[in-house]
């Protein structure tokens, strides 16, 4: 029995010689070969000559694992984390996490009366992982359908003119502050004793810089510095006096049919700004 277990474990460990991407290709080639392992070996060698080469049994084993276990790799008996019984404590912790997925281990420990170590074991036993929250741009309720409409229109333009995307001037603004961006999660100081390192923030003398840049085809426009407070009148001055200078290096054929893209910022949407853009870029 020990010999059979060893052989099973050895086969499972052999699977870990291949990456998930390689195992996916192995299964794909096995299908191309109509389930013929030896033919799959030849096809795989022809298509991926520089990779490690699986034998004919590997192709059948990968397919079997995917059908029976839903995974490319078989699990090895007697290995891995010990499973936690689904006790009332286990279910209670998972219920809290399901209701408030943004809670912390410390908060879970305080609300359930269990130690943080126990909470960690429960979360690991349920195969839950902590994922960082990503900051994204705030959208209005009608923004998603409008963006879908724009994307569909843009794809239709490309279908009609394969050079359309390269003749659109895409531009935007960004504000840079003195403090910049600092992630304390990735900042650490290695020392025998705590050096109590600090990093100044929230300076009393603050300033910001507004920067605008654009790209059309292979040409980069800018970056250029904008006034601290950009209203529609200052933006119109930029369009009338600064933008033409930035476009001097853009090839003339692109300038003649160039479209102008901008977002819906208040300074961009003023009537006199739109009138100028309609005259400068008619129907574009």
C-alpha positions in Angstrom: 0.0 0.0 0.0 2.8 2.3 0.8 4.3 1.7 -2.7 1.0 2.6 -4.4 0.8 5.8 -2.3 4.3 6.7 -3.2 3.7 6.2 -6.9 0.5 8.3 -6.7 2.4 11.1 -4.9 5.2 10.9 -7.3 2.8 11.3 -10.3 1.2 14.3 -8.6 4.5 15.9 -7.8 5.5 15.5 -11.5 2.5 17.7 -12.4 4.1 20.5 -10.5 7.0 20.5 -13.0 4.7 22.2 -15.4 3.1 25.7 -15.0 -0.7 26.2 -15.3 -0.1 27.7 -18.8 1.9 24.6 -19.9 -0.8 22.3 -18.4 -3.5 24.1 -20.4 -1.4 23.7 -23.6 -0.9 20.0 -22.7 -4.7 19.5 -22.4 -5.3 21.5 -25.6 -2.8 19.4 -27.6 -4.4 16.2 -26.2 -7.7 17.3 -27.6 -6.1 18.1 -31.0 -4.7 14.6 -31.0 -8.2 13.1 -30.4 -7.1 11.7 -27.0 -4.1 9.8 -28.5 -1.3 10.4 -26.0 1.6 9.4 -28.3 0.3 11.5 -31.1 0.0 14.4 -28.6 3.6 13.9 -27.7 4.6 14.5 -31.3 2.3 17.5 -31.7 3.5 19.1 -28.5 7.2 18.7 -29.5 6.6 20.3 -32.8 4.7 23.3 -31.4 6.8 23.8 -28.3 10.3 22.4 -29.0 12.1 24.5 -26.3 9.8 23.5 -23.4 10.1 20.5 -21.1 8.4 17.6 -22.8 5.6 15.6 -21.2 5.3 11.9 -21.8 2.2 10.2 -23.3 0.9 9.3 -19.8 1.0 13.0 -18.7 -1.5 14.0 -21.4 -4.0 11.4 -20.2 -3.4 12.2 -16.6 -4.0 15.9 -17.0 -7.3 15.2 -18.8 -8.3 12.8 -16.1 -7.5 15.2 -13.3 -9.5 18.0 -15.0 -12.6 15.7 -15.5 -12.6 14.1 -12.1 -11.2 16.9 -9.8 -11.8 20.1 -11.8 -8.0 20.8 -11.6 -5.0 20.1 -13.8 -3.2 18.6 -10.8 -4.1 15.8 -8.5 -3.9 16.3 -4.8 -1.4 14.2 -2.8 -2.9 12.3 0.1 -1.6 13.2 3.4 -0.4 16.6 2.4 -1.7 20.1 2.6 -3.4 22.0 5.4 -5.5 20.1 7.9 -9.2 20.8 7.2 -11.1 22.5 10.0 -14.4 21.0 11.1 -17.4 23.2 10.3 -18.3 23.9 13.9 -20.7 26.6 15.0 -17.7 28.9 15.6 -16.6 28.2 12.0 -20.0 29.0 10.6 -20.4 32.1 12.8 -17.1 33.6 11.6 -18.0 32.9 8.0 -21.4 34.5 8.4 -19.9 37.7 9.7 -17.4 37.7 6.8 -20.2 37.1 4.4 -22.2 40.1 5.8 -19.2 42.4 6.2 -16.4 41.2 3.9 -14.3 44.3 4.7 -13.9 43.5 8.4 -10.6 42.8 9.9 -9.2 39.8 11.8 -9.0 41.9 15.0 -12.7 42.9 14.7 -13.7 39.3 14.0 -11.7 38.2 17.1 -13.4 40.8 19.2 -16.9 40.1 18.1 -16.6 36.3 18.4 -14.5 36.2 21.5 -11.9 34.0 19.8 -8.2 34.6 19.3 -6.8 36.1 16.1 -5.0 32.8 15.5 -8.3 30.9 15.5 -9.8 33.5 13.1 -6.8 33.0 10.8 -7.3 29.3 10.8 -11.0 29.6 10.1 -10.4 31.9 7.2 -7.6 29.7 5.8 -9.8 26.6 6.2 -12.5 28.3 4.2 -9.9 29.1 1.5 -10.5 32.9 1.9 -7.8 35.3 1.0 -7.3 39.0 1.9 -7.4 41.2 -1.2 -6.5 44.9 -1.3 -9.2 47.4 -2.2 -8.5 49.3 -5.4 -9.3 52.9 -5.7 -11.2 53.7 -8.9 -12.7 56.8 -10.4 -16.1 57.7 -9.0 -18.9 57.3 -11.7 -22.4 58.7 -12.0 -25.3 56.3 -12.5 -25.5 57.2 -16.2 -21.8 57.0 -16.9 -21.5 53.2 -17.6 -24.1 53.2 -20.4 -22.6 56.4 -21.9 -19.2 54.8 -22.0 -20.5 51.6 -23.6 -22.2 53.8 -26.3 -18.9 55.6 -26.9 -17.0 52.4 -27.1 -19.4 50.9 -29.6 -19.3 54.1 -31.7 -15.4 54.1 -31.5 -15.3 50.4 -32.7 -17.6 51.2 -35.6 -15.4 54.1 -36.7 -12.4 51.8 -36.6 -14.3 49.2 -38.6 -15.0 51.8 -41.3 -11.5 53.3 -41.1 -8.6 51.3 -39.8 -6.5 54.5 -39.3 -9.2 56.2 -37.3 -7.7 55.5 -33.8 -4.3 56.9 -34.9 -5.9 60.2 -36.0 -7.6 61.0 -32.7 -5.8 63.4 -30.2 -6.3 61.8 -26.8 -5.5 64.2 -23.9 -6.0 64.6 -20.2 -4.9 66.5 -17.2 -3.4 65.4 -13.9 -2.7 67.2 -10.7 0.6 66.6 -8.8 1.0 67.7 -5.2 4.1 68.1 -3.0 3.3 65.0 -1.0 2.9 62.7 -3.9 1.8 59.1 -3.2 3.3 57.1 -0.3 2.3 53.6 0.6 3.2 52.7 4.2 2.4 49.1 3.5 5.5 48.8 1.4 7.7 51.0 3.5 9.9 49.4 6.2 13.1 49.9 8.0 15.3 46.9 9.0 17.0 47.3 12.3 17.8 45.6 15.6 15.8 48.1 17.5 12.9 50.3 16.4 14.4 53.4 14.8 10.9 55.2 14.9 11.4 56.4 11.4 9.0 59.0 10.2 8.1 60.7 6.9 6.8 64.2 6.9 3.3 64.8 5.4 0.6 67.4 5.4 3.2 70.2 4.9 2.0 73.7 5.9 3.3 75.1 2.6 1.4 73.2 0.0 1.3 73.5 -3.7 0.0 71.5 -6.7 0.9 71.4 -10.3 -1.6 70.8 -13.1 0.0 69.0 -16.1 -1.7 68.3 -19.5 -0.4 65.9 -22.1 -1.8 64.3 -25.2 -1.0 61.6 -27.8 -2.0 61.3 -31.4 -0.7 58.4 -33.5 3.0 58.2 -32.7 3.3 61.8 -31.5 3.4 62.9 -27.9 2.1 66.4 -27.1 3.5 68.0 -24.0 3.5 67.7 -21.2 2.7 71.4 -20.4 1.9 73.2 -17.2 -1.6 74.6 -16.8 -2.7 77.4 -14.5 -3.4 76.4 -10.9 -7.1 77.0 -11.3 -8.2 76.1 -14.8 -11.5 77.8 -15.8 -13.1 77.9 -19.3 -11.4 81.2 -20.3 -7.9 79.9 -19.4 -8.6 76.6 -21.2 -9.7 78.5 -24.3 -6.4 80.4 -24.2 -4.6 77.0 -24.1 -6.6 75.8 -27.1 -6.0 79.0 -29.1 -2.3 79.7 -28.3 -0.6 76.6 -26.8 -2.2 73.7 -28.6 -1.2 74.9 -32.1 2.4 75.1 -31.1 2.2 71.5 -29.7 0.8 70.3 -33.0 3.6 71.6 -35.1 5.5 68.3 -34.9 2.4 66.2 -35.9 2.5 65.2 -39.6 0.2 67.4 -41.7 -2.0 64.5 -43.0 -2.9 63.6 -39.5 -3.6 67.2 -38.5 -6.0 67.7 -41.4 -8.2 64.8 -40.3 -7.4 64.8 -36.6 -10.2 64.4 -34.1 -10.1 66.0 -30.7 -11.0 64.0 -27.5 -11.6 65.5 -24.1 -13.6 64.7 -21.0 -16.7 66.5 -19.7 -15.0 68.8 -17.2 -16.8 72.1 -16.7 -14.0 74.1 -18.2 -14.1 71.9 -21.3 -17.9 72.1 -21.8 -18.4 75.9 -21.7 -20.2 77.3 -24.8 -17.3 79.5 -26.1 -14.9 76.5 -25.7 -17.2 74.2 -27.7 -17.8 76.9 -30.4 -14.0 77.2 -30.8 -13.6 73.4 -31.1 -16.4 73.1 -33.6 -14.7 75.7 -35.8 -11.3 74.1 -35.4 -12.3 70.5 -35.6 -15.6 70.5 -37.6 -17.5 67.2 -37.1 -14.4 65.8 -35.3 
